[in-house]
């Protein structure tokens, strides 16, 4: 289960973390208190006018928010709480812009007088309200296509049924049904009785800017004046009542003989249904004669051995076989993926609404989705001539929906990450093929809704591609020192820069290797810096010798994935030493002085007193020189902007030899009073970037040898007595469900945590202060500026159900105590526990931990924080040691986390609260990684679930004692039973043994992660299939 809790430690300041443990039912979206966003009352979807406001709203509310500026006819784009974007694209239009507003398509017919029109359509569609004119016509721009019933006979006034007009008795015992579509219409003649004479339909055609042709395949093809395809329809067909139980196709059907006659005034579409078919006693009436027509140019189509030509324009798609391969079908779908060019694809879902399957069984070969690798014409594709595909990235779903009430109609879903990434990386987009894995497997038959299907009662059933993506930062570049530099400095400062296409700030990771790049010597990271601005890192002491160094870049969500070019560096203590630089106006003490426009004096000194000239440059600008007197010179420089500045200087002796450059870093700016959110963010990032953005290593998982053993060791502590609690049944939905923590749009209001079933677990009122409006910084930090005197409130979102808040204290005038009011619900109690921890609990097993971490000042010095509980008020106060001086700014606050616990866990957590928060923290990390690496469908009783339990226990074993790791893991299973409990306990034990092997090693957590991943892949863990425990490679 997902949990998000932070553990206070002696080396970092831990912020207020709010997280919600999910329950099984999803909660409806609700609006947030942000003026720039709202909720569409018709759809319940949160929305904002543009991407910037959508990103802020998503960060505050913990749910995705649609950016209205990104809407198109076929797609919607959402900003996610973690800063990524998700776009859902349908294979056909589902909305249209009218009067500057987007409207959902609605083909319900409305009477406008002489004609009937759909409520909202993509084209101008008109149906007859009775009379002698065309019974239906569709116009887009200058192009019109219409059909009349007869040149001599008027139609009766129709009966309107939603999107369909029914004209009774247009032929003996026959009604004409005309249905409005978003881009056209479809018509069919329903014969209720067997005719005694031949039936011939002669439908006069209205054409403007178009011509109608019949292809040899029987297709009807509409072309413009240049011969370009505008739309097409499959060959007209007819069928009787009754369907095949396996295929769902009509028991009796037949293609209709069709021709186009060119008359003196207008062309006529002639349909001659076979009298042999119409008089066949096996054909059950009524019979549907269906010459489907539409002005749509959707690319959805399907072909089959019994329908060999393209069925473009069909309301369905088909795949698989129902009769052992005698009849086979394949479908073709294409989406607009231009938005993803050059993007990093994080997650995808291709879905088709399956309304028919040959069985509910999921044991067959399944239905595969493959990437098409060559161009194809949706109208010309046939069973005999199909485009080529590749197995690269192909994915299979064995889900079965639509056979019976045991497996009712639903979406089949495919994770097509590799396919979409191929398109994003430059492979041509020719669309997707949907086919059975084994086309002789009768369990593979599926029928799906196409983009042409319209039925308001079904909801959106269009083929849809959902893509979550981010633009990765561009490759980093080294800036200084120059390549092949020889320096006397044994702790050189390395500088690089990188740009991010989204404008996100970036963090640089530096690596220093030996001269032949066979061994890494040291590494470190810069603070987050604006896109395109330099980031620096100072290496630890390097021994004299030759080195190589390089840089990678991370934008807070994604790594570029590559490294910069190498630069070489030689440490040689015999070259002239770099000068010393000092300033009383702008001392290099890491604190803030002066400000933009305030000049400062800087003294450059040769430590040997023999240099005659100095060269200096500020922030990489043009160099200047100055003569030295007695090895010293003073220059005046004026920072043009507030922020961190670097003065670089080197000196030259009388022999003309330049010294190694010295870099003097100082900060300009007044950090008291009312400040802009951007400058507040810069202050916070300058000093506390590692706390706001905990480092994520760019370490690819390593596979272990396939024969590596991962024993399941009985590590039950002596005297342990298992507690059995009332059973709680987990499901795939309950495992994936997540609650929500919402931040307010203005400071001083409630932070509200809501469980997934809509029950509010805990609300916390933020400390009193100015009602500052939240803003989202370029580094992804939510800033409530100037909430108290010389103090600001910051927040970051770590997941949908977890946020962290901080207080940035900018001077001694800032308050040292901050009170949070707990809005306890009935049944909730708050208690002061051991280890300076407050626990809020309820009878449902929900726990809230409030811990007192160590705050940190601008010089990295830790400051104790005291936590007190008085009634429902929790106060966190700085508690510096006697005589301890604080270097401002200071970042502080309590740690605050939610989790769900079994009764057995709760009793243990009360006496071990700090260890309990560590256990939940390990659970969060394991769940998040399992979500990243495994499909959601495997996170319950599958491979993702096995990895998650293994990795969670390994992390606990590394961080806690063996007894505590065992206690938490086993007590967590106190409400489960049967094979599900056996699976978890087995994987838990294997994980703890892996943790014991890795404890004390460098990168123990990363090594344990790779062990658990390899154990899963090599079949050493356990999963459940068909109710049985099996190895994890099955």
N, C-alpha and C positions, 0 to 999 in steps of 0.2 A: 504494500500500500504506500501511497506517496505521503511523505512527511517532510516538513521543512523546519528545522530547528537549528539554531547556532549554539555552539559551545563557547563559553567565555574562556579565553586563554591568556597567559601572561605576556604574550608577544603581540597581540593585536587588540584593537578596540572593536568590540562587537556591538552592532547597532540593534535597535528595536526591530525584531523580526516577527512579523505576523504571518501565520500560515494556517490553512484550514485542511483538516483531514476529510476526504470525501465520503459521502454516503451514496446510495445507489441511484438516486433520482436526480436528473439535471434540473437546475433552477433557471427560471426565465431571466433574460437580460433586463436590467433596470438602469435608468439613467444615472449619470454621475453629476456632481455639482460643478460642472465646468461649462462656462458660457459658450465655448466654441463647439460643443458637441451636444447630441441629444439622441433620442430614440424615435425611430419611425413607428408611430402608433399603429400602423396597419400591419407591419411585419414584426415588430418587437426588436428590430435590429438596431444596434447602436451605430450612429453615423456622425460624421464631421465633414465640414466643407472641403477640406483639403488634406494632403498627407501630413503636413506639420501638425495640424490640430488633431488629426486622427492618432498620430503617434503619442501625443500627450495624453489624450483621453484613454488610449489603451493602457498606457503605463499607470494611470491613476486607477482605472476600474478593474484591471486584471483580466480583461476580456478583449477580444479583437473588436476593432471599430472600423466601419467602412469609410473610406475616403471618397466622397461623392464626386470629386473632381476627376477620379479615375474610371468612372462608370462608362461602359460602352453598351451597344446593343446585345453583346454576347458575354460580357464579363463584369465582374465586381472585384474590387481590390480592398483588402483590409490591412490595417496596421495591427500587428500583434504586440502583446505586452512586452516581449523581449526585443522589440525593435525591428524584427523581420517583417516581411510583407507576404500576404497570401492572396493569390488571384484565383478565382473560380471562373472557368470559361466553359460555356456550353458550345456544342457543335453547331447550333443555330441560334438566331436571335430570340430573346425572350422578353425584351422591353423595347420601347420606342420613345424618342424625345418629342414631346408635343408642347408647344408654347413655352419652351425653355425648361420644361420639367420632364423627368423620366417617368414613364408609366408602364406598369406591367401589362403584357399582352392579355387581352380579354376578348374572346371572339363571341361573347354573348350578343345575340342580334337585338338591335333596337330599331324601332319603326320611325323613319324620318319623313314619312309622308308617302311618296310614291315608291320608295325603295326601302330595303332593309340593309343595315350596315352593322358590322361588328363594333363593339364598344371601343376597343383599341386594337389596331392592326398595323402592320408594317407597310402595307400597300392600301390603296383605295379599293376596297372590296365592296361590291353592291350586289344584293340579291333582289329578285323581283318580289313585289308585294301583290302580284297578280297582274295579268295583262299580256300584251303581245310583244313586249320588248325582251331583250336578253334576260334569261332567268338568272344569270350570274355574269359578272364582269369584274376584272381586276386591272388596275392601272398603277403603274409606277413611273413617274416622270412623264415622258412622251409616249410610253408604250402601253398598249391596252390589248387585253385578250378577253373575249366574251363568247358565250354560247347562248343560243336561243332554242326554245323547244320546237317551234315550228314557224314557218312563215305565214301560215294560214290559221293557226289555232292559238287562242289566248289561254294563259294559265289561270287557274282559279286562285282566289286569295288563300295563301298558305296558312297552315297551323305552325306556329313557331315554338320550337322546343329547344331552348337554350341557344346553341350555336347553329341549329339546323332548322331549315324551312321545309315543310312537307306539303307538297301539292298533290291532292288526292285525285285519283281516277284520271290521270293524264292519258292512260291507255286502259283498255278494259281490265279490270282487276289489278291495276298497277299504279303505284304512287311514285312520284319523283321526290327524292330526298336530296337537298343541296345544303352542304355544310360549309360555313365560313372558316377559313384557315388564316393564320397571321399574314400570309403572303399570297393568298389565292382562295381557291375553293375546291371542293370535291363533290361530285354528283353521282348518284346511283339510282337506277330504276329498280324498284322492288315489285316483283310479280308475285301476287298472292295465289294465283291459280295457274294451272298448266294451260298454256295457250293452245288453241286449236288451229291457228294459222301462223305462218311465219312472222317473226317479229323483226322489224327493221327500224332503227332509230336514225333519224336524219336531223342533225343538230347544226343549224346555220352558225357560222363562225364570224365574230367581229375581230378584226386585226388592225391595229394602228402601230406602225413602226416595227411590226413583227411579221414573221411568216411561220406557218406551221407545216412541218414535214413529218412523214412517217418513215422510220428507218426499217431496214430489212429485219431487224430483231423484233419489230413491232412497237418499239418505243415511239412516243410522240415527242417531237423536238421543236421547241420554239427558238427561233433565231432572230437577231436584229438585222438591220439593213446591210451590215457588213458580213453577215454569215456567222457571227459569233454566237455561241450558245447562251441563251438567257435562262432557259429552264427546260426540264424534260420530265416525262412521266412514263412509268412502265406500261407495257402493252396492256390494254383493257382486258379484264377477266370477268367471269361470272361464277357463282357458286351457290349451292343450295344449303339448306339447314343441316346441322350435324357436323361434328368434328371428330377427327381421329384422336383417340384417348392419349396416345403417346406424343404425337407431333403438335396437336392443337390446330392443325390445318383443316380446312373443309374436307369432308369425306368425298365430295364430288365437286370438282372445279374444272374450268376450261378457259383457254384464251378465246377472246372474241375476234372474229374477222373484222378488220378495221380498214377503212380507206378514207381518202380525202378527195372530194370531187371539187373541181374548180368550176363554179357556176358563172353566169354572166354578171351577177351583182356581188355575190360573196361566196366564199368557199363553204363547203358542207362536210362536217365530220359524220361519216356513215358507219354504223355499227350493225353487224348482222349476226346475232347470236345463233348458234347451231340449234336447229330444231331437233336434231338427234339428242342433244344434251337436254333441251327443254322438255322433250317428251319422254325421256328416260324414266321408267317407273321407279328406279332406285333413287332418283333425285327428289329430295324432300323439299316441298315449298314452305315458305316463300323463297324465291331465288333473287339473288342480288346481282344486277348487271352494273358493273362499276368501272367506268372510264375516268379514273382519278385524274384531276387536273389541278395544277398549282403554278404560280409564277415564282416559286421558290427555287433557289439554286443551291440547296443544301448538299454537302458532300457526303452525307450518310448514305450508304447503300449496302445491299447484300446480294449475293449470288448463290445459287444452289444447283445441284445436279438436276433437279426437276423444275427449276426456274433459272435456266442458264444465263439469261441476259441480266443486266443491271436492274435492280429494283429501286433505283433512285426515285425519291418522292414517296416511298412507302412509309407508312406510319410505324413500321417495326424493323428490327434487325434480327438476324438469326445466326446461330452457330451450332456446330456439332452434328450429331446423327441420332436418330431414334430407332433405326432399324438395322443396326449392325454395319452401317456404312453404305447401304444401298442408296440412301438419300443423305446427302451431305450439304452443309451450308457454311458460308463464311461471310463476315461482315467487315466493312471498311468505314473508318471514321477519321476525320481530320479536324484539328483545332488551330486557331491562330496562336502561335507560340513566339511571335516576334518580341514580345515584352521581356522574354527571358534571355535574349542574346547577351552573352558575356556574363551572365549571373551564375552564382553558386546555388545549385538546387539543394535545398535542405530536406524537403519532404514532398511527396506527391500522392495523389489518389486519382485514378481513373475509375469512373463508376458508370455502370449501365443498369437501368431498372429492368430486372428480370420479372416478367409477369407470367412466364410459362417455363416449366422444366419437365423433363420426362420422368422425374422421380425426385423424392426428397433425399435420396442417398448422396452422401459426400465422399464416397469411397472410390469413385471413378477416376479417370485420368485428369479430368478438369478441363477448363477452358483457358487457353493461352492468349496473351496479348503480345504481339510482335511488332517491331518497328519496320515500316515499309522503306525500302531503299531505292526505289525508282519512281519516276513520275507516272501518273495514271489518270485516266479520265473517268470521273464517277459515272458518266453516262455510257461509256464504251466498255467498261470492264465486264467480262463475262466469266463463266466458270472455266472455259477453256483458255482464256487469256487474263491472267491475274498478275499483279505486280509482285516483284521479288521482295522477300523479307529477310531479316537476319535474326538469328537466335541470340545475338548479343543483347543483354538486358531483358530478354523475354521473361514474363512472369505468368504464373498460373494461379487461378482460383478454382477451388472445388466446391464452392458454395452452391446451394441449389435452392431456388425460390420460385414459387408460383405453381407448384404441382397440386397442393392441397392446403387445407387449413393448418396442417402440421408444419408446412413451410410456405407461408403466404408470400405474395409478391413483395420484393424488396430489392435493394441495390446490391449488385455484385461489385466488389471493389478490388482493384489491383494497384500495388505499389510499383509505380513505373519510374522510380528515381533515375535509374541508369539511362532509360530512353530519353527522358526530358533533359537530363544533363548532356546527352549526346547532341540534342538539338541546340541547347544553350551554348555548347562548345563549338558549334559551326557545322554539324552534320545537317544536310538538307531535311526539311520537314515534309515528308510525304504522307504522314499520318500513321494510323494504327490498323493492323489486321487483327480480327477476333476470330479464333478457330478452336476446334477441339484439339487437345494434345494427341489423342488417339482417335482418329476419325472412323474407327470401327467400334468405338465404345458407345453403346446406346444410352449410357448414363450421362452423356455429355450434352444432350440436346437442350438448348436455351433459346428463348425468344425475348427480345428486349424492346423497349420503346425507343423510337428514333426521335430526331429533332422535329419531325413533321407531326408527331402525335400531339393531339390537343384534347385535353379532358380536364376541366378545372377541378373535378372532384379528386384527381390523382395527385395534385400538387406538381412541383417541378420534376419531371421525369426525363428531361433531356440528357443525352450523353454529356458527361461533365468531366473536365480535367481540373483538378485542384492542385495548385503548386505553391509551396512556401519557399521563399528564396531571399537572398541577400546579395548585394554587390560586394564582392570581396575587394579589399584594398589592393592597390597596385603594388608591384614589387618595390621593396625598399632599396634605397641608394645610400652608400656611404658618403659622408660629407667631409669629416676630418677625424683623425689626421690624414694627410695626403698619403697616397700609396707609396710604399718603400721608404717611409719616414724612419729616420734613426733618432731616437730620443733617449735622454738621460732619465726621463720620468719613469719610475717603476710602477706608478699607478696612473696610467694614461686615461684621459677622458675621451671616449669614443662618441662620435656624433653621426647621426643618419637622419634621413627623412623619407616620408612616403605620403602619397596622396590617396584619398578614398573617393571613388566616384559619387558616393552618396553624401559626401561632406562630413562623414563621421570622423571623430577624433581617432587617432591611432596610437598604439603602443608598440615600441620597437623592442625586440629581443636580440641581444648581442651575444655572440659566441667568439671566444678566443681559442684557437687551436695551435698545436705545435707547427713547426715550419712546413712539414710535409702533409699536414692536415690528416694525420692518422689518430690523433688523440686530442680530445677537448680538454683545455686547461681550466677555463672558467667561463661563466656566463652570467647574464643579468638582464634586467629590463629597465626601460625608461618609464617616466610617468606618461600618462595619456597626453598627447599634444594635438593641437588642431591639425587638420589635413594640410600637408605641405610645409609644416613648420618643423624645425629640427628638434630631435629628441636626443638626450645624452645619457650616458652611463659611464661611471668611473670604475675601471677594473681594480680588483685587488692586487696586492703586490706581485709583480711579475719578476722572475729572475732574469738577469741579463741573457739575451739570446734572441733568436728570430721567431716570429709568430705570424699567423694569419688570422684575420677576423672577418666576420660577415654578420648580416642582419636579416631577421625575419620580421613580419609586420602582422598585427592583429587589430581589428577595428572594434573590438568589444563583443563581436558575434562570430566573426570568421577570420581565419588566417588566410593570407594570400596563397599559402601552400608551397611557396618557393623561397629561396634564399637569394640575397643580393650577390653580386660578384665579390670575390675575395679581395681583400687588401692585405698587404704585408706590412709588418711593423717590427722594427728591431729595437730592443732595449740595450743601450750601451752607455754606461755611466761615465765613460771617458769624454763624451762630447760636452761642449759648453752647457752649463746648467741653464735652465729657463729662468727668466727674471721673476722677481716677486712683484705682485701688484697689490696695492692697498688703497682704501678710501675711507675717510671718516664720514663722508656724506652717505655713501652706499657701501657699508661694510658687507663682506661676504659671510654673513652669519646665518643665512637661510631665512632671515626675517624680512619684513617689508619696511622700506624707508623712502623718504622723498616722494616722488611721483612724476608723472609725465610732465615735461616742461621745466622740471626743477634741475638746474645744473649741479654737477658734482665734480670734485677734484679727485683725480686718480694718480697715484704715484707709482712709477715703474722703476724698479731697482735691480741692478745687476748684482747678484750675490757676491761676485768676485771683485766688483768695483773697477773693472777694466774695460767694459764696453763703452763705445762712443756714440752709438746710434740705437734708437728703439723704433720698431715698427708696430703699429697697433691698429686694430679694427674692431668696431662695435657691431655685434649681431651680424657678422659676415659682410658688412658694408665695405666701401672702398678703403684701402689701407692708407694710413698717414704715418709720417716719420717725424721724429723729434730728436734733437741732439741731447746727449746725456752729459751732465756735469757731475764729476766725481761718481760716475756710475749711476746717476739718478736723474729723473725728470718727472715733472708734474704736468698733467694735461687736464683740460676741462671738457667734459662730455655731458650731453643733455639727453636723457631718454625721451623718445617721442611718444611712447605709449606705456601704460602700466603693464607690468608683467615681469617675467624672468628675462634677464639680459646676460649676454656673454661678451666680455672684453678679452680679446686675444692679443697677446703681445710677445714679441721676441726681440732680442738685442744682438748687435753685431760688434765684434771686437776690432781692433786696429788692423788685424790681418784679414778682415773681410769675412770672417766665419760667423754665420748666424747660429744662434742658440736654438734649442728646442722651444717651440711656442708654449707660453703659459696661458691658461684659460681661467679668467676670473669671473665667477658667476655671482650676480647680485639681483635683488628684486626691488622694483620701484613701484610705489603705490601706497595710498593711504587706505588702511583696511578698517577704519572706524567710521561710524556714521551710516548714512543711507547709501548703499551701494547697488549697482546694477546686478541683476541675476547672472549675467555673463562673467562679471569680475568675481562674484562670490564663487561661482563654479571654478574659475581659474585658481582662486586661493585654495579651495578644497582639493582640487586635483594636484596642485603643486606639492602639497604636504602629505596628502592622505590618499593618493591614487591607489595604493596597494590595498587599502581598506575598502574603498568604494568599488574596486574591481579586482577581486582576488585573482591571482595569476592562474591561468589555465595553460598547462604545458602543451606544447606542440609535439606530442609523442605518439607516433603511430603504434598500434598494438603489434606485439611480436607473437608469432605462433610458436608453440612449444612442439617438440617432437611428438609424433602421434602415439608413441608407446610410453609417454610419460604417465606415471601412475599418480592418482590423487586419492589416497585412501580415505575411507569413511571411518574415522576413529571415534570410539566411545569415550567422550571426555566429560561424562556426567560427574559433577562435583560430589564429593563424599557427603552423604546425608541429604542429598537433594530429594525433595518430595514434590512430585508434579501436582499442580493445581489444575483441575478440569472445570472450566466455566461453561455456562449455557452456550450451545452451538450457534454460531453466526455463519450462514452460508454465503460464501463469496461467489461472484460471477465475473465474467469478463467485463461487464458494464461497471460493476462496483469497483473493480481494480482500476479501471481507467477513469472513473468519475473523479472530479476534483471540485472542491469548494473554491470560494473566491474571497480574497481580501481586497477591499476597495479603499483607496486613499481619497480624502476629500479634495474638492477643487480649491478650497481656501484653507489656510492654517487655522488651528484652534477648534476645528470640528472633529467629528468622530471618524476614527478608522474602524471599519466594520468588517468583521469576518463572518461569512455566510457559508454554511455547509452546502453540499451539492443538492440536498433535498429541500433547500430553501429555509432551513431552520437557522436562525442567527445564533452562533455559538458565543461570541464575545464581541463587545464593542468597547473601544478605548477612546476616551476624549483626549485629544492632544493638549499639551500645556497651553495655558492662556497666552495670548499675544496678539499682535496686529493681524488683521484678516488679510494676510498676503495671498495673492492668487498664485497658484502653482504654475510653473513653467518647466519645459523639458529642455535641458542643456544639450549642446552638441556632443557631449560625452555620455548622454543617456541618464543623467542624474536629474531627478525632479527637485526643483529649487523653490522653496517658499522663502522669498527674500525678506530680510529685516523684520523677522517675527518678534524679536525682542531687541532691546538696546544692544547694539554691536553683536547681535547673534542672529543666526538663520537656521531654519529647519531644512534638512535635505532628506531625500528618500531615494531608494533604488528598488526596482522590482526584480526579484530573483526567480519568480515563477508566478503562475496564475494565483496560487494560494500562499504566496510568501512575499512580503515586502520588508525592507529594512529602513528605519528612519534614524537620522543623526541630528545632533545639535552642533553647529559650528560656532564656537565662541571666539570672537575676533579681538577682544581686549579684556583687561581686568574689569571694565565696566559691565561686562556681560554677566547675567545671572549665573550662579553656580549650582542652582537646584532647579529641577523641572519635575512638575507633578502631573501624573497621568491618572485620570479618573476611570476606574473600572465600572462599566455599566453592566453589573451582574444580572443575569436572567434568573428566573425562578429555578431553584435546584442547583445553582452554581455557588461555590464557596471559594474564598481566597484564604490561603494559609502561608505563614512564613515557615519555610523549610530549612533544612540544614544547608550549610555552605553558601549563605547569603542568597538564597533562591526563594522566590514566591511561586506557589503553585495554585492555579485556579482549576477546579475540577467540577464535573457534574456527574449525574447518575448514569449518563449515557456512555461514559468512558472517555469523554473529551478532556484533554489536559492542556493547560497553558502554563508554560514555564517563563518566569521573568528572572533573569540573572543579572548580576552586577559585574560587568567586565572592567577592564582597566582602560581608562581613557588615555589619549596620547597627545602630547603637545607638538609644537612646530619643530622641535629638535629631536623628536622621536622618543622623548622621555615618557615613561608610563606614569599615570596618575591614578591612584585608587578611586573607586566609585562606591559610595555607600548607598544601599537600597533599604528603604523602610516601607512598611505597610501600616497604614492607619485607617481602619474601616475599609473603604473601597478606594482609597487614594494611595497610589504608589509613587514615591518620590525618589528620584535618582539625583545624588549630589556628588559633586567633586569633593574628594576628601584627601587633599595633598598631605604628605607627611610634614611634620613640624619643620619649618624652615625651607621647605621645598618651593623654589621659584618656578613659575610657569612661563614658558615662552609661547606667546600667542601667534597664530590661532591654535585652539584646542578642539579636538573632535571627541565628543563623548555621547553616551546614552546607555540605557540598559539593553540587555538582550531579551527578546520577547518572542516566544514561539508556541505554536499550537501543534497538537498531535492527537491521534485517537489511540486509546490503549485498552487492552483487555483488562478485566478485573485483576487478573494475576499480575499484569504489567504495572497497573496503578499502585498496587501495594509495594512493589519493589522500587518504583520510581520515587515514592514519597521518601524513602530512606536513602535513596541514591540519586538525587535529582541531577547533579552535574553529569554523572555517568549516563543517566537517562537521556539528557540532551545530546550527548555524544552518540548514543545509539541511534537516535532519530536522525541526527545529521548524517550518519553513515547510511541509513536507509534512504534518505533523500538522494544522496549522490549515486547510490546503486540504482535507484529507480530511474533517475534522469538518464544515466548512461544506458540502461536497458532500453529506454524509449528511443535513444539516439541510434542504437545499434541493431535493434530488432523490430520487426513489424508489431503493431499493437495487438494483432491477433495472437501473438505468442506470449504476451505478458501475463496470461492466466493459464497455468498448467502446461505452458509450452517452453520453448527454448529460452525466450526472454525472461520468463519467470525463474527458470533454473539458474541462469546467470545472475539474476538480481539477488537471489537468496545467497548464492555462493559468495558474491562480491561483498554484500552487506556484512556477512559474518566474518569474512577475511578482514575487512576494515575495522570491525569491532575488536577482533582478536589483536590486531596491530596496536590499536589505540587504548584498549581497556585490558583488564585482566581476563584470563581464560574463564574464570568463574562468572564474571559479569557478562562476558559475551555469550556464554551458554545460558545464563539466567534470562537475559533479554530475548534472545532468539527463541528459546523454548516456551517462555511465558507468552510470547506473541502468538503461539499456536494453540493457546489454551481454549480458544473458542472454535477451533476447527477439528475435523475428525476424518476418519477413513483414509482413502488413498491420497487425498489432497494434503492431509497432514503428514502422511508418510513421505511424500515427495519433498515437502518443505524441510522436514527434519533431516532427511538424508543430505540434501544440498547444503543445509546449514552446517552440518558436521564436516562435510568436505571443505567448505569455505573456511571454517575455523582452523582446520589442519593446514590449509594453504597459508593462512595468516600467521600461524606459528612458525612455519618455515621461513617466512619473509620478515618477521619481526627483527628489527635491528639492522636490516640491510638498507643501503641507499635506495631511494625511490621505492620503498617497500609497497606503498599503495599501488603504484603503477605496475610493479611486478606481479602483485596479487591479482590485479585486474586482468592482466594478460594470461595468468594461470587459469582463472575462472573462464575466460573466453575460450582458451584452448581446451579446457576440460569439457565445456559444452560441445564444442565442435568435434571433439574426438570421442564423444559418447561416454564420458566418465561421470556426467551428471545424470539426473533423472527428470523425466517428463511424464505426462499422462496422455495416453492415446486410447480411445475407445474404452475409457474407464479403467485402464490397466497401467501400471508403472512400467515404463520402458526406458532404455538408454536414450540420451539426449541427441544422438546422431540419427535417430530413426524418424 
